[in-house]
C-alpha cells in the first residue's frame, strides 16, 4: 500500500530490494494509479512490475509468472 502512515510502499520496496535476504523476491506494485510518474516511481523503488487497479486477473497472473520466470 503506497499510503501507509509511517512508511510508504515505495520505501518498503526499496528496503526489501536493499536487504540481502529479500533482494531476489519479486515485487509487483498493484496501485490505484496508472500515471506515468507512478510507473517510474515503482521501477526506481525496485518494483519488478507495475499494475493499475482495477486489474484483470489474467494480467496479474501474467505479471507473477514473468517475475517468477525472471527469478528462476
PDB file of N, CA, C and O in Angstrom:
ATOM      1  N   UNK A   1       0.858  -1.182   0.000  1.00  0.00           N
ATOM      2  CA  UNK A   1       0.000   0.000   0.000  1.00  0.00           C
ATOM      3  C   UNK A   1       0.894   1.232   0.000  1.00  0.00           C
ATOM      4  O   UNK A   1       1.781   1.374   0.842  1.00  0.00           O
ATOM      5  N   UNK A   2       0.652   2.100  -0.938  1.00  0.00           N
ATOM      6  CA  UNK A   2       1.501   3.294  -1.021  1.00  0.00           C
ATOM      7  C   UNK A   2       1.220   4.292   0.079  1.00  0.00           C
ATOM      8  O   UNK A   2       2.102   5.067   0.448  1.00  0.00           O
ATOM      9  N   UNK A   3       0.013   4.289   0.610  1.00  0.00           N
ATOM     10  CA  UNK A   3      -0.374   5.300   1.583  1.00  0.00           C
ATOM     11  C   UNK A   3      -0.302   4.858   3.027  1.00  0.00           C
ATOM     12  O   UNK A   3      -1.171   5.215   3.823  1.00  0.00           O
ATOM     13  N   UNK A   4       0.711   4.089   3.384  1.00  0.00           N
ATOM     14  CA  UNK A   4       0.861   3.671   4.779  1.00  0.00           C
ATOM     15  C   UNK A   4       1.210   4.877   5.640  1.00  0.00           C
ATOM     16  O   UNK A   4       1.859   5.807   5.161  1.00  0.00           O
ATOM     17  N   UNK A   5       0.792   4.877   6.902  1.00  0.00           N
ATOM     18  CA  UNK A   5       1.003   6.061   7.744  1.00  0.00           C
ATOM     19  C   UNK A   5       2.460   6.341   8.109  1.00  0.00           C
ATOM     20  O   UNK A   5       2.858   7.505   8.160  1.00  0.00           O
ATOM     21  N   UNK A   6       3.258   5.317   8.361  1.00  0.00           N
ATOM     22  CA  UNK A   6       4.626   5.551   8.818  1.00  0.00           C
ATOM     23  C   UNK A   6       5.678   5.372   7.733  1.00  0.00           C
ATOM     24  O   UNK A   6       6.752   5.970   7.791  1.00  0.00           O
ATOM     25  N   UNK A   7       5.362   4.552   6.753  1.00  0.00           N
ATOM     26  CA  UNK A   7       6.312   4.269   5.676  1.00  0.00           C
ATOM     27  C   UNK A   7       5.493   3.946   4.424  1.00  0.00           C
ATOM     28  O   UNK A   7       4.534   3.177   4.491  1.00  0.00           O
ATOM     29  N   UNK A   8       5.864   4.526   3.294  1.00  0.00           N
ATOM     30  CA  UNK A   8       5.061   4.266   2.100  1.00  0.00           C
ATOM     31  C   UNK A   8       5.555   3.019   1.369  1.00  0.00           C
ATOM     32  O   UNK A   8       6.627   2.490   1.662  1.00  0.00           O
ATOM     33  N   UNK A   9       4.756   2.567   0.421  1.00  0.00           N
ATOM     34  CA  UNK A   9       5.065   1.347  -0.313  1.00  0.00           C
ATOM     35  C   UNK A   9       6.358   1.414  -1.089  1.00  0.00           C
ATOM     36  O   UNK A   9       7.051   0.408  -1.237  1.00  0.00           O
ATOM     37  N   UNK A  10       6.691   2.596  -1.589  1.00  0.00           N
ATOM     38  CA  UNK A  10       7.949   2.728  -2.328  1.00  0.00           C
ATOM     39  C   UNK A  10       9.138   2.498  -1.400  1.00  0.00           C
ATOM     40  O   UNK A  10      10.115   1.857  -1.785  1.00  0.00           O
ATOM     41  N   UNK A  11       9.054   3.017  -0.187  1.00  0.00           N
ATOM     42  CA  UNK A  11      10.147   2.819   0.766  1.00  0.00           C
ATOM     43  C   UNK A  11      10.232   1.354   1.190  1.00  0.00           C
ATOM     44  O   UNK A  11      11.330   0.826   1.362  1.00  0.00           O
ATOM     45  N   UNK A  12       9.108   0.705   1.358  1.00  0.00           N
ATOM     46  CA  UNK A  12       9.111  -0.728   1.672  1.00  0.00           C
ATOM     47  C   UNK A  12       9.820  -1.489   0.548  1.00  0.00           C
ATOM     48  O   UNK A  12      10.656  -2.353   0.815  1.00  0.00           O
ATOM     49  N   UNK A  13       9.490  -1.173  -0.698  1.00  0.00           N
ATOM     50  CA  UNK A  13      10.134  -1.828  -1.833  1.00  0.00           C
ATOM     51  C   UNK A  13      11.643  -1.573  -1.826  1.00  0.00           C
ATOM     52  O   UNK A  13      12.430  -2.495  -2.041  1.00  0.00           O
ATOM     53  N   UNK A  14      12.046  -0.326  -1.581  1.00  0.00           N
ATOM     54  CA  UNK A  14      13.482   0.000  -1.541  1.00  0.00           C
ATOM     55  C   UNK A  14      14.197  -0.815  -0.466  1.00  0.00           C
ATOM     56  O   UNK A  14      15.280  -1.349  -0.701  1.00  0.00           O
ATOM     57  N   UNK A  15      13.586  -0.906   0.709  1.00  0.00           N
ATOM     58  CA  UNK A  15      14.208  -1.645   1.804  1.00  0.00           C
ATOM     59  C   UNK A  15      14.291  -3.138   1.505  1.00  0.00           C
ATOM     60  O   UNK A  15      15.293  -3.781   1.819  1.00  0.00           O
ATOM     61  N   UNK A  16      13.240  -3.690   0.899  1.00  0.00           N
ATOM     62  CA  UNK A  16      13.263  -5.110   0.547  1.00  0.00           C
ATOM     63  C   UNK A  16      14.342  -5.404  -0.486  1.00  0.00           C
ATOM     64  O   UNK A  16      15.038  -6.415  -0.388  1.00  0.00           O
ATOM     65  N   UNK A  17      14.485  -4.535  -1.466  1.00  0.00           N
ATOM     66  CA  UNK A  17      15.496  -4.751  -2.501  1.00  0.00           C
ATOM     67  C   UNK A  17      16.914  -4.490  -1.985  1.00  0.00           C
ATOM     68  O   UNK A  17      17.877  -5.012  -2.548  1.00  0.00           O
ATOM     69  N   UNK A  18      17.055  -3.697  -0.933  1.00  0.00           N
ATOM     70  CA  UNK A  18      18.372  -3.392  -0.373  1.00  0.00           C
ATOM     71  C   UNK A  18      18.878  -4.486   0.570  1.00  0.00           C
ATOM     72  O   UNK A  18      20.085  -4.619   0.773  1.00  0.00           O
ATOM     73  N   UNK A  19      17.973  -5.261   1.140  1.00  0.00           N
ATOM     74  CA  UNK A  19      18.365  -6.290   2.100  1.00  0.00           C
ATOM     75  C   UNK A  19      18.776  -7.574   1.372  1.00  0.00           C
ATOM     76  O   UNK A  19      18.031  -8.061   0.523  1.00  0.00           O
ATOM     77  N   UNK A  20      19.935  -8.119   1.688  1.00  0.00           N
ATOM     78  CA  UNK A  20      20.397  -9.336   1.012  1.00  0.00           C
ATOM     79  C   UNK A  20      19.404 -10.501   1.107  1.00  0.00           C
ATOM     80  O   UNK A  20      19.293 -11.302   0.179  1.00  0.00           O
ATOM     81  N   UNK A  21      18.693 -10.590   2.216  1.00  0.00           N
ATOM     82  CA  UNK A  21      17.761 -11.709   2.423  1.00  0.00           C
ATOM     83  C   UNK A  21      16.526 -11.619   1.531  1.00  0.00           C
ATOM     84  O   UNK A  21      15.886 -12.639   1.274  1.00  0.00           O
ATOM     85  N   UNK A  22      16.177 -10.433   1.056  1.00  0.00           N
ATOM     86  CA  UNK A  22      14.931 -10.249   0.308  1.00  0.00           C
ATOM     87  C   UNK A  22      15.128  -9.634  -1.075  1.00  0.00           C
ATOM     88  O   UNK A  22      14.153  -9.401  -1.789  1.00  0.00           O
ATOM     89  N   UNK A  23      16.345  -9.375  -1.455  1.00  0.00           N
ATOM     90  CA  UNK A  23      16.587  -8.672  -2.718  1.00  0.00           C
ATOM     91  C   UNK A  23      16.073  -9.424  -3.944  1.00  0.00           C
ATOM     92  O   UNK A  23      15.694  -8.800  -4.935  1.00  0.00           O
ATOM     93  N   UNK A  24      16.056 -10.757  -3.888  1.00  0.00           N
ATOM     94  CA  UNK A  24      15.632 -11.543  -5.052  1.00  0.00           C
ATOM     95  C   UNK A  24      14.122 -11.761  -5.108  1.00  0.00           C
ATOM     96  O   UNK A  24      13.615 -12.316  -6.083  1.00  0.00           O
ATOM     97  N   UNK A  25      13.407 -11.336  -4.082  1.00  0.00           N
ATOM     98  CA  UNK A  25      11.948 -11.509  -4.075  1.00  0.00           C
ATOM     99  C   UNK A  25      11.325 -10.502  -5.033  1.00  0.00           C
ATOM    100  O   UNK A  25      11.531  -9.298  -4.883  1.00  0.00           O
ATOM    101  N   UNK A  26      10.566 -10.982  -6.016  1.00  0.00           N
ATOM    102  CA  UNK A  26       9.919 -10.054  -6.947  1.00  0.00           C
ATOM    103  C   UNK A  26       8.845  -9.209  -6.247  1.00  0.00           C
ATOM    104  O   UNK A  26       8.140  -9.683  -5.356  1.00  0.00           O
ATOM    105  N   UNK A  27       8.747  -7.973  -6.668  1.00  0.00           N
ATOM    106  CA  UNK A  27       7.740  -7.056  -6.120  1.00  0.00           C
ATOM    107  C   UNK A  27       6.886  -6.546  -7.267  1.00  0.00           C
ATOM    108  O   UNK A  27       7.399  -6.023  -8.256  1.00  0.00           O
ATOM    109  N   UNK A  28       5.573  -6.705  -7.119  1.00  0.00           N
ATOM    110  CA  UNK A  28       4.626  -6.176  -8.089  1.00  0.00           C
ATOM    111  C   UNK A  28       3.834  -5.074  -7.401  1.00  0.00           C
ATOM    112  O   UNK A  28       3.154  -5.320  -6.406  1.00  0.00           O
ATOM    113  N   UNK A  29       3.923  -3.868  -7.928  1.00  0.00           N
ATOM    114  CA  UNK A  29       3.132  -2.750  -7.398  1.00  0.00           C
ATOM    115  C   UNK A  29       1.737  -2.833  -8.029  1.00  0.00           C
ATOM    116  O   UNK A  29       1.589  -2.722  -9.246  1.00  0.00           O
ATOM    117  N   UNK A  30       0.742  -3.024  -7.204  1.00  0.00           N
ATOM    118  CA  UNK A  30      -0.649  -3.055  -7.648  1.00  0.00           C
ATOM    119  C   UNK A  30      -1.308  -1.834  -7.035  1.00  0.00           C
ATOM    120  O   UNK A  30      -1.679  -1.842  -5.861  1.00  0.00           O
ATOM    121  N   UNK A  31      -1.454  -0.778  -7.834  1.00  0.00           N
ATOM    122  CA  UNK A  31      -1.868   0.513  -7.310  1.00  0.00           C
ATOM    123  C   UNK A  31      -3.118   1.044  -8.006  1.00  0.00           C
ATOM    124  O   UNK A  31      -3.537   0.540  -9.048  1.00  0.00           O
ATOM    125  N   UNK A  32      -3.687   2.055  -7.412  1.00  0.00           N
ATOM    126  CA  UNK A  32      -4.853   2.709  -7.995  1.00  0.00           C
ATOM    127  C   UNK A  32      -4.486   3.761  -9.015  1.00  0.00           C
ATOM    128  O   UNK A  32      -5.366   4.420  -9.569  1.00  0.00           O
ATOM    129  N   UNK A  33      -3.205   3.929  -9.274  1.00  0.00           N
ATOM    130  CA  UNK A  33      -2.757   4.974 -10.192  1.00  0.00           C
ATOM    131  C   UNK A  33      -2.005   4.371 -11.367  1.00  0.00           C
ATOM    132  O   UNK A  33      -1.134   3.520 -11.188  1.00  0.00           O
ATOM    133  N   UNK A  34      -2.345   4.812 -12.554  1.00  0.00           N
ATOM    134  CA  UNK A  34      -1.646   4.355 -13.753  1.00  0.00           C
ATOM    135  C   UNK A  34      -0.941   5.522 -14.442  1.00  0.00           C
ATOM    136  O   UNK A  34      -0.682   5.479 -15.644  1.00  0.00           O
ATOM    137  N   UNK A  35      -0.637   6.548 -13.679  1.00  0.00           N
ATOM    138  CA  UNK A  35       0.057   7.701 -14.235  1.00  0.00           C
ATOM    139  C   UNK A  35       1.516   7.343 -14.538  1.00  0.00           C
ATOM    140  O   UNK A  35       2.125   6.555 -13.815  1.00  0.00           O
ATOM    141  N   UNK A  36       2.066   7.914 -15.592  1.00  0.00           N
ATOM    142  CA  UNK A  36       3.453   7.584 -15.967  1.00  0.00           C
ATOM    143  C   UNK A  36       4.461   7.782 -14.834  1.00  0.00           C
ATOM    144  O   UNK A  36       5.366   6.965 -14.666  1.00  0.00           O
ATOM    145  N   UNK A  37       4.313   8.850 -14.062  1.00  0.00           N
ATOM    146  CA  UNK A  37       5.300   9.077 -12.996  1.00  0.00           C
ATOM    147  C   UNK A  37       5.186   8.024 -11.892  1.00  0.00           C
ATOM    148  O   UNK A  37       6.166   7.756 -11.198  1.00  0.00           O
ATOM    149  N   UNK A  38       4.008   7.426 -11.721  1.00  0.00           N
ATOM    150  CA  UNK A  38       3.857   6.348 -10.733  1.00  0.00           C
ATOM    151  C   UNK A  38       4.601   5.097 -11.205  1.00  0.00           C
ATOM    152  O   UNK A  38       5.230   4.402 -10.407  1.00  0.00           O
ATOM    153  N   UNK A  39       4.524   4.820 -12.497  1.00  0.00           N
ATOM    154  CA  UNK A  39       5.258   3.675 -13.045  1.00  0.00           C
ATOM    155  C   UNK A  39       6.764   3.880 -12.859  1.00  0.00           C
ATOM    156  O   UNK A  39       7.479   2.954 -12.476  1.00  0.00           O
ATOM    157  N   UNK A  40       7.233   5.087 -13.130  1.00  0.00           N
ATOM    158  CA  UNK A  40       8.655   5.397 -12.955  1.00  0.00           C
ATOM    159  C   UNK A  40       9.037   5.262 -11.484  1.00  0.00           C
ATOM    160  O   UNK A  40      10.087   4.701 -11.171  1.00  0.00           O
ATOM    161  N   UNK A  41       8.213   5.760 -10.591  1.00  0.00           N
ATOM    162  CA  UNK A  41       8.487   5.647  -9.150  1.00  0.00           C
ATOM    163  C   UNK A  41       8.570   4.187  -8.726  1.00  0.00           C
ATOM    164  O   UNK A  41       9.421   3.817  -7.918  1.00  0.00           O
ATOM    165  N   UNK A  42       7.692   3.365  -9.268  1.00  0.00           N
ATOM    166  CA  UNK A  42       7.702   1.936  -8.926  1.00  0.00           C
ATOM    167  C   UNK A  42       9.007   1.285  -9.356  1.00  0.00           C
ATOM    168  O   UNK A  42       9.611   0.536  -8.588  1.00  0.00           O
ATOM    169  N   UNK A  43       9.437   1.560 -10.557  1.00  0.00           N
ATOM    170  CA  UNK A  43      10.672   0.957 -11.051  1.00  0.00           C
ATOM    171  C   UNK A  43      11.890   1.479 -10.284  1.00  0.00           C
ATOM    172  O   UNK A  43      12.802   0.715  -9.969  1.00  0.00           O
ATOM    173  N   UNK A  44      11.904   2.765  -9.989  1.00  0.00           N
ATOM    174  CA  UNK A  44      13.024   3.340  -9.212  1.00  0.00           C
ATOM    175  C   UNK A  44      13.083   2.762  -7.810  1.00  0.00           C
ATOM    176  O   UNK A  44      14.163   2.632  -7.233  1.00  0.00           O
ATOM    177  N   UNK A  45      11.924   2.413  -7.260  1.00  0.00           N
ATOM    178  CA  UNK A  45      11.874   1.853  -5.909  1.00  0.00           C
ATOM    179  C   UNK A  45      12.304   0.389  -5.895  1.00  0.00           C
ATOM    180  O   UNK A  45      12.570  -0.174  -4.833  1.00  0.00           O
ATOM    181  N   UNK A  46      12.372  -0.224  -7.074  1.00  0.00           N
ATOM    182  CA  UNK A  46      12.803  -1.616  -7.144  1.00  0.00           C
ATOM    183  C   UNK A  46      11.706  -2.596  -7.505  1.00  0.00           C
ATOM    184  O   UNK A  46      11.930  -3.807  -7.500  1.00  0.00           O
ATOM    185  N   UNK A  47      10.532  -2.093  -7.818  1.00  0.00           N
ATOM    186  CA  UNK A  47       9.443  -2.992  -8.214  1.00  0.00           C
ATOM    187  C   UNK A  47       9.776  -3.626  -9.564  1.00  0.00           C
ATOM    188  O   UNK A  47      10.371  -3.000 -10.441  1.00  0.00           O
ATOM    189  N   UNK A  48       9.380  -4.862  -9.694  1.00  0.00           N
ATOM    190  CA  UNK A  48       9.642  -5.580 -10.930  1.00  0.00           C
ATOM    191  C   UNK A  48       8.545  -5.368 -11.961  1.00  0.00           C
ATOM    192  O   UNK A  48       8.779  -5.481 -13.164  1.00  0.00           O
ATOM    193  N   UNK A  49       7.361  -5.064 -11.484  1.00  0.00           N
ATOM    194  CA  UNK A  49       6.216  -4.801 -12.363  1.00  0.00           C
ATOM    195  C   UNK A  49       5.319  -3.767 -11.693  1.00  0.00           C
ATOM    196  O   UNK A  49       5.378  -3.566 -10.481  1.00  0.00           O
ATOM    197  N   UNK A  50       4.487  -3.117 -12.503  1.00  0.00           N
ATOM    198  CA  UNK A  50       3.513  -2.141 -12.015  1.00  0.00           C
ATOM    199  C   UNK A  50       2.191  -2.419 -12.710  1.00  0.00           C
ATOM    200  O   UNK A  50       2.117  -2.430 -13.938  1.00  0.00           O
ATOM    201  N   UNK A  51       1.151  -2.643 -11.922  1.00  0.00           N
ATOM    202  CA  UNK A  51      -0.193  -2.858 -12.455  1.00  0.00           C
ATOM    203  C   UNK A  51      -1.149  -1.881 -11.791  1.00  0.00           C
ATOM    204  O   UNK A  51      -1.053  -1.613 -10.593  1.00  0.00           O
ATOM    205  N   UNK A  52      -2.066  -1.357 -12.583  1.00  0.00           N
ATOM    206  CA  UNK A  52      -3.055  -0.424 -12.046  1.00  0.00           C
ATOM    207  C   UNK A  52      -4.358  -1.162 -11.742  1.00  0.00           C
ATOM    208  O   UNK A  52      -4.771  -2.055 -12.483  1.00  0.00           O
ATOM    209  N   UNK A  53      -4.994  -0.772 -10.641  1.00  0.00           N
ATOM    210  CA  UNK A  53      -6.316  -1.308 -10.297  1.00  0.00           C
ATOM    211  C   UNK A  53      -7.376  -0.473 -10.990  1.00  0.00           C
ATOM    212  O   UNK A  53      -7.164   0.724 -11.186  1.00  0.00           O
ATOM    213  N   UNK A  54      -8.493  -1.044 -11.365  1.00  0.00           N
ATOM    214  CA  UNK A  54      -8.760  -2.477 -11.264  1.00  0.00           C
ATOM    215  C   UNK A  54      -7.909  -3.241 -12.269  1.00  0.00           C
ATOM    216  O   UNK A  54      -7.652  -2.774 -13.378  1.00  0.00           O
ATOM    217  N   UNK A  55      -7.491  -4.400 -11.860  1.00  0.00           N
ATOM    218  CA  UNK A  55      -6.582  -5.215 -12.664  1.00  0.00           C
ATOM    219  C   UNK A  55      -7.322  -6.467 -13.133  1.00  0.00           C
ATOM    220  O   UNK A  55      -8.017  -7.122 -12.356  1.00  0.00           O
ATOM    221  N   UNK A  56      -7.162  -6.779 -14.392  1.00  0.00           N
ATOM    222  CA  UNK A  56      -7.711  -8.016 -14.933  1.00  0.00           C
ATOM    223  C   UNK A  56      -6.918  -9.170 -14.324  1.00  0.00           C
ATOM    224  O   UNK A  56      -5.688  -9.157 -14.376  1.00  0.00           O
ATOM    225  N   UNK A  57      -7.585 -10.160 -13.753  1.00  0.00           N
ATOM    226  CA  UNK A  57      -6.858 -11.258 -13.095  1.00  0.00           C
ATOM    227  C   UNK A  57      -5.793 -11.917 -13.973  1.00  0.00           C
ATOM    228  O   UNK A  57      -4.734 -12.301 -13.478  1.00  0.00           O
ATOM    229  N   UNK A  58      -6.065 -12.048 -15.254  1.00  0.00           N
ATOM    230  CA  UNK A  58      -5.063 -12.682 -16.121  1.00  0.00           C
ATOM    231  C   UNK A  58      -3.804 -11.819 -16.255  1.00  0.00           C
ATOM    232  O   UNK A  58      -2.706 -12.344 -16.440  1.00  0.00           O
ATOM    233  N   UNK A  59      -3.964 -10.501 -16.161  1.00  0.00           N
ATOM    234  CA  UNK A  59      -2.791  -9.613 -16.192  1.00  0.00           C
ATOM    235  C   UNK A  59      -1.934  -9.814 -14.949  1.00  0.00           C
ATOM    236  O   UNK A  59      -0.705  -9.802 -15.030  1.00  0.00           O
ATOM    237  N   UNK A  60      -2.574  -9.998 -13.805  1.00  0.00           N
ATOM    238  CA  UNK A  60      -1.842 -10.226 -12.565  1.00  0.00           C
ATOM    239  C   UNK A  60      -1.119 -11.573 -12.626  1.00  0.00           C
ATOM    240  O   UNK A  60       0.050 -11.668 -12.250  1.00  0.00           O
ATOM    241  N   UNK A  61      -1.803 -12.598 -13.092  1.00  0.00           N
ATOM    242  CA  UNK A  61      -1.173 -13.915 -13.218  1.00  0.00           C
ATOM    243  C   UNK A  61       0.022 -13.834 -14.170  1.00  0.00           C
ATOM    244  O   UNK A  61       1.077 -14.406 -13.893  1.00  0.00           O
ATOM    245  N   UNK A  62      -0.140 -13.132 -15.278  1.00  0.00           N
ATOM    246  CA  UNK A  62       0.949 -12.962 -16.240  1.00  0.00           C
ATOM    247  C   UNK A  62       2.143 -12.253 -15.590  1.00  0.00           C
ATOM    248  O   UNK A  62       3.289 -12.664 -15.777  1.00  0.00           O
ATOM    249  N   UNK A  63       1.871 -11.189 -14.827  1.00  0.00           N
ATOM    250  CA  UNK A  63       2.951 -10.457 -14.155  1.00  0.00           C
ATOM    251  C   UNK A  63       3.676 -11.355 -13.156  1.00  0.00           C
ATOM    252  O   UNK A  63       4.903 -11.316 -13.058  1.00  0.00           O
ATOM    253  N   UNK A  64       2.920 -12.161 -12.418  1.00  0.00           N
ATOM    254  CA  UNK A  64       3.530 -13.080 -11.448  1.00  0.00           C
ATOM    255  C   UNK A  64       4.397 -14.100 -12.175  1.00  0.00           C
ATOM    256  O   UNK A  64       5.528 -14.363 -11.766  1.00  0.00           O
ATOM    257  N   UNK A  65       3.870 -14.671 -13.248  1.00  0.00           N
ATOM    258  CA  UNK A  65       4.643 -15.670 -13.996  1.00  0.00           C
ATOM    259  C   UNK A  65       5.915 -15.063 -14.575  1.00  0.00           C
ATOM    260  O   UNK A  65       6.964 -15.706 -14.576  1.00  0.00           O
ATOM    261  N   UNK A  66       5.831 -13.839 -15.065  1.00  0.00           N
ATOM    262  CA  UNK A  66       7.032 -13.183 -15.605  1.00  0.00           C
ATOM    263  C   UNK A  66       8.060 -12.939 -14.492  1.00  0.00           C
ATOM    264  O   UNK A  66       9.260 -13.122 -14.696  1.00  0.00           O
ATOM    265  N   UNK A  67       7.583 -12.531 -13.334  1.00  0.00           N
ATOM    266  CA  UNK A  67       8.512 -12.297 -12.216  1.00  0.00           C
ATOM    267  C   UNK A  67       9.142 -13.595 -11.734  1.00  0.00           C
ATOM    268  O   UNK A  67      10.343 -13.642 -11.468  1.00  0.00           O
ATOM    269  N   UNK A  68       8.357 -14.626 -11.624  1.00  0.00           N
ATOM    270  CA  UNK A  68       8.902 -15.914 -11.174  1.00  0.00           C
ATOM    271  C   UNK A  68       9.893 -16.445 -12.198  1.00  0.00           C
ATOM    272  O   UNK A  68      10.935 -16.990 -11.835  1.00  0.00           O
ATOM    273  N   UNK A  69       9.573 -16.289 -13.462  1.00  0.00           N
ATOM    274  CA  UNK A  69      10.488 -16.733 -14.511  1.00  0.00           C
ATOM    275  C   UNK A  69      11.793 -15.971 -14.488  1.00  0.00           C
ATOM    276  O   UNK A  69      12.848 -16.511 -14.820  1.00  0.00           O
ATOM    277  N   UNK A  70      11.716 -14.689 -14.087  1.00  0.00           N
ATOM    278  CA  UNK A  70      12.916 -13.862 -14.011  1.00  0.00           C
ATOM    279  C   UNK A  70      13.809 -14.286 -12.852  1.00  0.00           C
ATOM    280  O   UNK A  70      15.016 -14.046 -12.880  1.00  0.00           O
ATOM    281  N   UNK A  71      13.224 -14.917 -11.830  1.00  0.00           N
ATOM    282  CA  UNK A  71      13.983 -15.322 -10.647  1.00  0.00           C
ATOM    283  C   UNK A  71      14.560 -16.722 -10.823  1.00  0.00           C
ATOM    284  O   UNK A  71      15.658 -17.021 -10.353  1.00  0.00           O
ATOM    285  N   UNK A  72      13.811 -17.561 -11.500  1.00  0.00           N
ATOM    286  CA  UNK A  72      14.233 -18.983 -11.626  1.00  0.00           C
ATOM    287  C   UNK A  72      15.373 -19.087 -12.616  1.00  0.00           C
ATOM    288  O   UNK A  72      15.874 -20.182 -12.869  1.00  0.00           O
TER     289      UNK A  72
END
